[in-house]
Amino acid sequence: MAVPDTHLRQIARWCEERIPEHLRDQVRVEYTVRGSNVTIVELRPPWREDFGPEWTRLSVAQLRHDGTCWRLYWPDRNTRWHLLPDVPAQTSPAALLDVIDEPDRAFW
């Protein structure tokens, strides 16, 4: 099932607003889409020349769309995804993006 374009625009705008423009050479927040899953990733520039020119990618959270509702997942150290049971499903990703920013959550 495809992710609605309006929801992707919300997620893109949220990612864009996370990092001030003058710091984007040091850190970025982006998203990837695979099927109906949207993964939020933090990117950092290469810190050692022998690691190559690719930015390091760290999965932060995953939003899953089932056709009507969105659910929020967190990654463990092996990047296995786990549902946040205390966060109810939402019809829009906006409320779940707010949860990612909550200071008592361990996303960042």
N, C-alpha and C positions, 0 to 999 in steps of 0.2 A: 504494500500500500504506500503510495506516495505521500510525502509530507506536504501539507498545504503551503503554498508560496507565501501567504501572509504570515504564517508562523515562522518560516525560514527568515523572512525579513526582520521579524522581531528578534530572533536569535542573532542574526548578523549585526543588528544595531546594538544589542546588548554586548556582544563581543567587542565591537568597535569602541564602545564607551568605557571599557574596563581599564584601558591603558592610555594615558595622555600621549598625544602625538609626539612630543619631544622625547619620550622614552621608548618608542617603538623599535629603535635600533638595539635595545637591550632585552625587551620582552614583548611578546604579543599574545593575544588570546584569539583563537580561531575556532572553527567548528568543521567537522566532516560529517557527511551524510552517507549512510549505508542502509539501503532499504528504508525502513521507517524509524531507524535509530539515528539520533544526532549526538555526536560526541564532542564535548567541549575540550579543547586542548590548549595547554600553555606551551609556548615556544620560546626557547632561549638560543642565542647565537652560539657558534662553536667557541669553546673555551680553550681548546688545545688544537694546535695546527695539525697534529698527527691523526686527529679524529675526523678530519675532512671538513668540507664547507657546509655540510648540512646542519640545520638548526635542530636542537634537541627537542623532542616532543614528549610532553607529559600529559596523560589523560587525566582530566579533572573530574568530569561528570558525564553522565549519559542520560539523554531524554529519549524515551521510547513512546512512540505514537501507535495506538492500536486501531486507529480509524475514527475514534470518537474522543479518547482521553489520552493525556500525557502522563507518564510516570517518571520519577527521578531515581537514578541509580548512582552508586558510588563505586569506585574501583578499589580492590584490595592491592597489595603489593605485587601480585602476579597479574594484574589487570583483569581479574575476574570481576564481573559486575554483580552488585547486590542491591536489591530494592530497598529504599528507605521506607520502612514500614510506618513511621509516624508522619509521613507526608502524604496527604490524600491525592488521588488522581485529579488532574485539572483538565478543563476543556481547551485551555490555552497554555503555552509554555511560559508565559510571563511570570506567573506566580512561582513556578518552579525555579526560574532563573533568580528570583529574589531569594529563595531558600539557599541557593549556592553562595550568595553573598552574605548570609547571616554569619556574624562573628563566632558563634558557638558551634558552627559546623566545621568539619575538618577537610573541606575541599581544597583550600589554599594552604 
